[in-house]
Amino acid sequence: MSLNNLGDRQRELDQSGQAMASYQEALDFLWPFFEARPAVFQRKATYMLRDVLVSRQALGLALTPEFEERLARLSSARPEP
């Protein structure tokens, strides 16, 4: 979660582009773990997807097909018991 925390600090400093890059890097790192064990990593993946989404919207960037696929994958995952 350190990259996600870095993104939070960058956002607080109005470094929106850098924050989005940090959030995206954090999500890219976590995603293979989420794919392997969705129930275990669903909560963290949700937070990270949200942060990337908010950052992209703040910068006026469209969602990528990969991001949309990840949103769909997350919404179909079963929650942790």
Long-range contacts (C-beta under 8 A, 24 or more apart in sequence): 1-26, 1-44, 2-26, 3-29, 4-47, 4-48, 4-51, 7-51, 7-55, 8-51, 11-55, 16-55, 16-58, 16-59, 17-59, 19-55, 20-52, 20-55, 20-56, 20-58, 20-59, 20-61, 23-48, 23-51, 23-52, 23-55, 24-52, 26-51, 27-51, 27-52, 27-70, 31-70, 34-74, 34-77, 35-73, 38-77, 38-78, 39-77, 39-78, 39-79, 39-80, 39-81, 40-80, 42-74, 42-77, 42-78, 42-79, 42-80, 43-80, 45-70, 45-74, 46-74, 49-74
